[in-house]
Amino acid sequence: MAELRALVGVKRVIDYAVKIRVKPDKTGVVTDGVKHSMNPFCEIAVEEAVRLKEKKLVKEVIAVSCGPKQCQETLRTALAMGADRGIHVEVPESEAERLGPLQVSRVLTALAQKEKAGLVLLGKQAIDDDCNQTGQMTAAMLDWPQGTFASKLTLEGDKVTVEREIDGGLETIRLKLPAVVTADLRLNEPRYATLPNIMDYEAARALGGHESQPPSSPVCGPPAFACSSLPLYLQLVPIGTRTCFLSSSNHDFPS
Amino acid sequence: MAAALLRRGGRALQGFWRSQHSKTEPKPEALSGFNFELTEQQKKFQDTARKFAREEIMPVAAEYDRTGEYPVPLIKRAWELGLMNVHIPESCGGLGLGSFDACLITEELAYGCTGLQTAIEGNSLGQMPVIIAGNEQQRKKYLGRMTEQPLMCAYCVTEPGAGSDVAGLQTRAEKKGNEYVINGQKMWITNGGKANWYFLLARTDSDPKAPASKAFTGFIVEADTPGVQIGRKEINMGQRCSDTRGIVFENVIVPKENVLLGEGAGFKIAMGAFDRTRPLVAAGAVGLAQRALDEATKYALERKTFGRHLVEHQAVSFLLAEMAMKVELARMAYQRAAWEVDMGRRNTYHASIAKAFSGDIANQVASDAVQIFGGSGFNSEYPVEKLMRDAKIYQIYEGTAQIQRLIIAREHIGKYKK
């Protein structure tokens, strides 16, 4: 549907290639100075959303990330891959440890409603905690159908057909939009950011979030995806024990 | 500084959003004190090149080396990702990157396969004379087409009888009305058989006493001009997938519009191109050396001898330490050389040091890597023998190791003479 908005959650995790080391005081894993990148399953989700946009089935791709300031890097990667907007839900460093699927799904629920998204695309799980909960919880909170472990996604009108990888093999289900889908490994092969796109993106960033026109002619290759603008919404999210809320006067949402 | 200003001026030509870009101030990192940090953009470039090299080049490099087949799919893919033709100015549809950014990309590509990196580098070298000395029409025509399709070009200077001795070139260009007629033979031309056009250096002044700085002219020659006879693909020791050929020019007619700058300016242009591309060649050698170091280290962590892993033997760990020293230093050398030319300064001294050093250490490190692998290192099933064969050319092309020493000595001693 040309009016469809896709909300894609992206998580900043320790890079998959890094050798993990346990902190000397055994309270966790060393994260200081360690290379972080976008969760590979989130990359697949972003790639799927961008492909749907290129097929003109999705109007806008909005990337969301919850966490401390460094999450903006992950959002930038999503934007360089072709997402239209990035929303950073800021969580102070001290609270970030307590941020889990429950809190993130509440945030995504609120954002999906605020942004009037018709499709929420997430990675099936994060490679640091392997929770595999956020997609399912978000669907439950929104009371939307869910297609998890998707290895194939087809949008047809107001329905989405999802082929899921389950223990017994493959299962095909059809969901009525709006829906939540979580991406599995074989859904697609994420694109690289091409150099022209990286430059367009950095140029837009240097202008401080002005809307940039896409280049009128292809630069060094097939037509670049639409240039991404970069208004980042920064909203503070103090996390209580069970609730999280966006401290903005414009809206309210469930606690 | 001048180069940064020139680049911004060049960028301001076309496109609404591009002109917006050009009005921003240069990044503070470029102008502040000594700094080893890469910018966000540079890190992203490096990431894309690295991903391409590790995921797409490395799995197929050995096969291309075995068959010697030109890696067309990889070149097309590199072109799509924007990893090729990075120096082409934005006014001609390119990225207009400086040498430093290009070096970062080159090192990553060379890590995957130096044969492919050389094929891509051949483009940069061929284009450089046009970028630095071409007029608007020449740039639009010959650089523009490179960004519209994945085309190759080549730098034709070396001859069967003259390599280092550029002043001894025999290829003649005689002016006849509005055209030049070119006769001669070129040899060891990278991309010779695949190029769409050549940058050619030929002698226009028939007076044997004329100084080199006035006797040669640079031309752009379309490869399909009648009279251009492309030789067979040469089978080389290493970088075997790169296309190297001899080319004969027999009464090849070139319009005077294709002369770069003017008659007699060729030598300066040809040498000026080297100042920009030598850091890139050095970066390629460092990429190869880094690969050799990584392979050797990984092997040494797995293989056991006398009851312990190879790394636990000091003889091996000392070898690895020396390899690491050489790679780190060579990297810093090319970075300095690239940075100097990007700042608009003459970088001959640093570029020659970088190229000489990297070429030498690439050979040493590759050879040491084979040593660490032992018997397996000698075998074609393991990656290091290819590295050793590929490394040798870095001491030869783009100025031999000996020529670099001549240049370094001249530059160094010249400082003391003042």
Chai-1 contact restraints between the chains, C-beta under 6 A:
chainA,res_idxA,chainB,res_idxB,connection_type,confidence,min_distance_angstrom,max_distance_angstrom,comment,restraint_id
A,Y192,B,T48,contact,1.0,0.0,6.0,A-B,restraint_1
A,Y192,B,K51,contact,1.0,0.0,6.0,A-B,restraint_2
A,Y192,B,L81,contact,1.0,0.0,6.0,A-B,restraint_3
A,A193,B,T48,contact,1.0,0.0,6.0,A-B,restraint_4
A,T194,B,L81,contact,1.0,0.0,6.0,A-B,restraint_5
A,T194,B,G82,contact,1.0,0.0,6.0,A-B,restraint_6
A,L195,B,F45,contact,1.0,0.0,6.0,A-B,restraint_7
A,L195,B,G82,contact,1.0,0.0,6.0,A-B,restraint_8
A,L195,B,L95,contact,1.0,0.0,6.0,A-B,restraint_9
A,P196,B,G82,contact,1.0,0.0,6.0,A-B,restraint_10
A,I198,B,K44,contact,1.0,0.0,6.0,A-B,restraint_11
A,E202,B,Q41,contact,1.0,0.0,6.0,A-B,restraint_12
A,A203,B,H21,contact,1.0,0.0,6.0,A-B,restraint_13
A,A206,B,T24,contact,1.0,0.0,6.0,A-B,restraint_14
A,S212,B,W17,contact,1.0,0.0,6.0,A-B,restraint_15
A,Q213,B,F16,contact,1.0,0.0,6.0,A-B,restraint_16
A,Q213,B,W17,contact,1.0,0.0,6.0,A-B,restraint_17
A,V219,B,G93,contact,1.0,0.0,6.0,A-B,restraint_18
A,C220,B,G82,contact,1.0,0.0,6.0,A-B,restraint_19
A,C220,B,T147,contact,1.0,0.0,6.0,A-B,restraint_20
A,G221,B,E80,contact,1.0,0.0,6.0,A-B,restraint_21
